[in-house]
């Protein structure tokens, strides 16, 4: 039976069967009761006080297919990957073999656990609150217990790693310049003005490697560049 339900004031077409289960278009893989559907429209701290993404809801039922013990071991692998130690996909495949996961299911499980753990750390959610919210989304209690125990053990390290990998700009280390005035050249018919050569040494934000960039500009273009840099500096100083 098709009916129009209203979630948070918005129309949401759902299909109810005799068991009061809900089918929501776009969430074919996720079967839930009407009560669970209403809970899914709440705001969740681990999602930044926003609705839980549809794809995360869809994969909760996939996570529930594996045992709670293997769920915890799977979380350990995902946390190792988030901390930069890499993930052992052979172990991940063995952990999910009993549930007869296909490659798509394995990738989806790793992706949803990566989102849950990294997002919870990003928004500084404690393990107790995370456990409560995941249970509201339909993940069994024994599964949330294993997940949240692994999360609690690596919470601080995960936050530090996320800070390191957050958006950063490269750093300007050294600026040097010189003025070249060519008296004559076989390549140029007329030589009427000097050329300013800038040498910029920058350090990459992620790699940490030093890169050297050399730019040659005419005197007029250099004056324009200098003027615009001074204007930018004045605007930045005004914001401080």
N, C-alpha and C positions, 0 to 999 in steps of 0.2 A: 504494500500500500504506500503510495506516494503522498506526502503531505508537506506543507510549507511551515517550517518551524522558524521561530525568530530567536536568534542568538545575539545578545547585546544590542537588541533593537534592529538587527539586520536580518533579512530573509535568508533562510538556509534550507534548501530542498533536501529532505532526508527520506529514506525508505525504512519503514518499521515492519519487522516480521512478527510472527506469533510469540517469539521469545523476547519481544521488546528490544531486539538488537537493532542497531542503527547502521545504515549504509549511507556514507557521505561521498558524493562524487569527488574523485581525486584521491580518496583514501581507501581504495579498494582492498588493500592488504591489511587494513586495520579494522577489526570488528569490535564494537564496543556497545555498551548499553547506553540508553539515553542519559542516565546519570553521569556516566563517564564522559559523554560528549559535552555536557554542560560544564564539567570540571575543566575540560580541555580549553574552554574559552576564558579561563581565568588568566591572571597575570602571574608570571613565575619569576622568582628572583634570579634563578640561574640563567634565565633568558633576558636579563636586564629589565625586569618588570614589564615584559611584553608578552604577547601570546606565544605559546610554544609553536615553532615552525611545523607545518603540515608534514614534512618529510620525517621529522623526528617522531611525531606521533605514529606515523606509518611503520617505523622500524622498531617501536617498543615491543610489538608483538613478536618480532623476529628475535629480539634478545631474550624474550621469555621462553623460547624453545630450547635453550641450552640450560644445563644445570647451574645451580647457584655457585658451586665450586668452580666450574669451568668459566663461569661469568667473571669471577674474581681474578682468575689467571689471565683471562682475556684483557681485563682492565690493566693488569700489570704490564702486558705487552704494549698496550696503547700508551700508558704513562711513560714507558721507556722511550717510545717514539717521540712523544711530546717533549721529553727532557733531552732529546738529541742523541740518544743511545741507539736508535734504530729499532725496528720491529722485525721479529722472526716470523715470517709468514708460514713457514713450515710448521711451527708450533701452533700458530693460529688455526691452520687447517686441521691439525690433529684435535684441537680443542672443540672444533665444530663438526667433526666427522659423525658423531652420534646423532646430531640433529639433522644430518644429511643436507648441510648447507651447500648451495652452489656458489660459484665464484662471486656472483652478484650479491648473494646474501652475506658472504664473508666481508666483502668491501663495504656493504651498507652497515654492517655491525661495527666495523672499525670506525667508519665515518661518524656514526651516531654517538659512539662512546667518546671519540675525539671531541665532538661538539659539546657533549655534556660536561666532560671533565675540564676542558679548557675554558668554556663559558662560565662554569661555576667558579673556577679560580679567578677568572677575570673580574667577576662581580663580587668576589670575596664572600661566597656563600658557605656557611658552615655545613658540616656533614649531616647534622641532624635535620636541618631545613631542606637540604638536597634530597635526603631520603624521603621526607614527607612529600615533597613535590613530585618525585618520580613515582611514588605509590599512587598519587592522585592521577597520574597519567596512565596507570594500569600496569606498571612494572611490579611483579610480585615482591613481597617484603624481603624474602630471603635473598633475592637478587640485588635489591637495593642495599642490603646490609653489606654484602661483599664488595659492591661497587664503592660505597661510601667509606668503607674501611680502607680500601686502597687509596681513595682520594684524600682521606685525612692524613695518611702516612706521608704523602708527597705534596700536600697542599702548599707548603711554604716554598719548596724547591720549584714547584710548577709556576708559582707566581713570579719568582725570580727569573725563571727562564722566559716567561712571557714578557717581562719588562725588557730583557735583553733583545728580544726579537721584535719589539714594538717599532713603530715608524720612527726612523731616525734619518737625519740629513747628513750628507758627507761633510767633512771638515776641511777648511782651507788651511793648509799648513804654511806654505811659503809663496810669496809673490815677489818676483823679480822682473826688472824691465831694462830695456836699453833702446836707444834711438839709432837707427841705421840711416845713413844718407848715402845713397848710391850716386857716384859721380858719373859713371857711364856703365852701360850694359848692352850686351849683344841681343838681349831678349826684349828690351824696352827702347822705344824710339825716343821718348822724352822722359827725363827724370827731373821733376821740378820741386819735389817736396820730400821731407824725411818720412821714415816709416817707424812707428812705435811697435816694438816687439815685446809682448807680455808673456812671461813664463809662470804658469800657475801649477803648484803642486797640491793635490787634494788627496785626502784619505777616504776611502770608501766606507760607508756606514756599516755594511754587513761584512765585507771581505777584510777590511782593515788594511788593504794594500794601497800603496801610494801610486798615484797616477800623475803624469806630467802632461800638461796641455800648453802648447805654444800658439799664440795668436798674434798675427801681424795686422795692424790697422793703420790707416792714414792719419795724419795729424787732425784733420777735421772730424773723423769718426771717433778718434780718441777723446776729443773735447766733448763730443756728445755723450760718450760713455761715462766720462768723468762727471759731467753735469747730472746725468740720470742716477749715478751711484750716490752722489751727494744728496739728491732729492729722496732717494730710498732710505738713506741713513737718517735724514731728518724725520721722515715719517715713522721709522722704527723708534727713534728717541722720543718722539711725541707719545708713543704708546706705553712707554715705561713709566 
